[in-house]
Amino acid sequence: MAKAIHSMIRVLDEARSVDFYNKAFGLDVAERLDFESFTLIYLSNTETGFELELTVNKGREEPYQLGDGYGHLAVSVVDLDSEHDRLGALGLNPKNIVEFNRDGTLLARFFFIEDPDGYKIEVLQRGGRFK
């Protein structure tokens, strides 16, 4: 059976992205691998073994086109309302909290936030299938 270990996104500015993911989700640099034409930065925290890999292609100046195929990354939190307030206080502009219902049953509470490169991240209240 396969085990998911990381997801990779391309970012323009290493410091800006590392700062965002640290402030927003408590992700720290687990490892940084520098190569001639690119740098890989693996971010993680104690909540999970899953990592986010940031790839910085050296010399690139224009923003990446995310296209219409990318959806979002997702993280879960214990207290959605507190996290929404905390991210707002940091000036990270979380979107409104949404309650997702089906047939009168609450399936999920969540909001979205975007990183400096425009990648969407869904922040979900822990519970049900979102642990």
C-alpha positions in Angstrom: 0.0 0.0 0.0 1.2 3.5 -0.8 1.8 6.1 1.9 1.5 9.8 1.0 4.6 11.6 2.1 4.6 15.1 0.4 3.1 17.4 -2.1 5.2 19.8 -4.2 4.4 23.4 -5.3 6.6 25.8 -7.2 7.1 29.2 -5.5 8.8 32.4 -6.6 10.3 33.7 -3.4 11.7 31.2 -0.8 11.8 33.5 2.2 8.3 34.8 1.6 6.8 31.3 1.2 8.7 29.8 4.2 7.5 32.7 6.3 3.9 32.3 5.2 3.7 28.6 5.8 5.4 29.0 9.2 3.0 31.8 10.3 -0.1 30.2 8.9 0.4 26.5 9.7 3.4 26.2 12.0 5.5 24.5 9.2 9.2 24.6 9.7 12.0 23.8 7.3 12.8 20.1 7.8 15.4 20.1 5.1 16.8 22.4 2.4 18.5 21.0 -0.7 20.3 23.5 -2.9 21.1 22.5 -6.5 22.6 24.5 -9.4 19.3 25.5 -11.0 16.7 25.0 -8.2 16.3 24.6 -4.5 14.0 22.2 -2.6 12.6 23.1 0.8 10.7 20.5 2.8 8.3 21.9 5.4 6.7 19.9 8.2 5.4 20.1 11.8 4.8 17.7 14.6 1.1 17.1 13.7 1.9 14.8 10.8 4.7 13.1 8.8 3.3 14.6 5.6 5.5 17.4 4.2 5.1 20.3 1.8 7.9 20.6 -0.7 8.6 24.1 -2.1 10.5 24.2 -5.3 12.3 27.4 -6.2 13.6 27.5 -9.7 16.6 29.9 -9.8 16.4 32.8 -12.1 12.6 32.7 -12.5 11.0 36.1 -12.1 7.5 35.7 -13.5 4.7 34.2 -11.4 3.6 30.7 -12.1 0.4 30.1 -13.9 -1.7 27.9 -11.7 -4.0 26.9 -14.5 -7.4 25.4 -14.0 -6.3 22.0 -12.9 -5.0 22.9 -9.4 -7.5 22.7 -6.7 -6.1 23.1 -3.2 -4.1 21.7 -0.3 -6.1 21.0 2.9 -5.2 21.1 6.6 -7.3 20.4 9.7 -7.4 22.4 12.9 -8.9 21.9 16.3 -10.6 25.3 16.6 -11.5 26.8 13.2 -12.9 30.1 14.6 -9.7 30.8 16.6 -7.5 29.9 13.6 -9.6 32.2 11.3 -9.1 35.0 13.8 -5.4 34.3 14.3 -4.7 34.3 10.5 -6.8 37.5 10.1 -4.8 39.2 12.8 -1.6 38.3 11.0 -2.9 40.0 7.9 -3.1 36.8 5.9 -6.7 37.5 4.7 -8.6 34.2 5.3 -11.9 34.0 3.4 -15.2 33.7 5.2 -16.0 30.5 7.1 -18.4 28.2 5.2 -20.7 25.5 6.6 -21.1 22.7 4.1 -24.4 20.8 4.7 -26.1 17.9 3.0 -29.7 17.0 3.7 -29.6 19.1 6.9 -26.4 17.5 8.2 -23.2 19.5 8.7 -20.5 17.8 6.7 -17.7 20.3 7.2 -16.8 23.8 8.4 -14.0 25.5 6.6 -12.4 28.5 5.0 -9.8 29.1 2.4 -6.6 31.1 2.4 -4.1 31.8 -0.3 -0.3 31.6 -0.1 1.9 34.4 -1.6 1.9 32.5 -5.0 -1.9 32.2 -5.1 -2.2 28.5 -4.1 -5.4 27.9 -2.3 -5.4 26.1 1.1 -8.5 24.8 2.7 -8.6 25.0 6.5 -11.1 22.5 8.0 -12.5 22.1 11.4 -11.4 18.6 12.7 -14.1 16.1 13.0 -15.8 13.3 11.0 -13.6 12.4 8.0 -11.4 15.5 8.5 -9.1 14.4 11.4 
